[in-house]
Every structure is written in C-alpha cells, then in structure tokens.
Amino acid sequence: MEKNVIFEYTLSEAIEDGVLHPLGWVNGKPLIGTAGTVGDLPAEERQRLFADFLVWQKDVEPTLPEEDRMFSATASNNQKVWVIDDGSAITLLYPSEY
C-alpha cells in the first residue's frame, strides 16, 4: 500500500533549528543563508552574491526560457552556490543543501 507523506517545514522552524539564518531584507523579502553558506562565506561575499542575483533577476532572468531560470555562481571557496527567490524569501545555498 502506498502512503502519501505530507511534510511542511516553515521558515521560522528552519531558523529556530539553525538550518537557515536571516541576513537582512530586500524588496519586502527576507534574505536567507543556509548554515553551510553562512559558515563558509564571509558576510561581504554573501552580500555581493545577493546583489549579483538581484541584477540578474531584473535584467537577465526575464529574457531566459523557464528551464534556464536558475542563478548560479562560484563562491571564493570554489563551490557552486545558488540563489533562489521562492516568492517569500531569497535564499543563498549550496546545491547539496537543496
């Protein structure tokens, strides 16, 4: 018998658990970093990555087909990072933390 599992993990719960960290606000949305990115990357670099994302989101994303709309960059530690805007928050993360 197949069972459906429905699981919800709120932003507040993730912050309380230390999985996500609030880093500020932009355009009415919280800027969030994962435990990995906050632990590994200096604050200035995280800010630059968010700024790069916001420029990309405004100028580049609208020109891309839906399947190519993913912001990705290489951090100073040579790891790939993503920045995702899910409508309620903008999150900086490593792909492995997705």
Protein Blocks (a to p, Z undefined) as FASTA:
>chain_A
ZZdddddddfklmmmnomaccfbdeehiacdddfklmmmpcfklmmmmmmmmmmmmmmmm
mmpcfklmccddddfkopacddddehjaccdddfklZZ
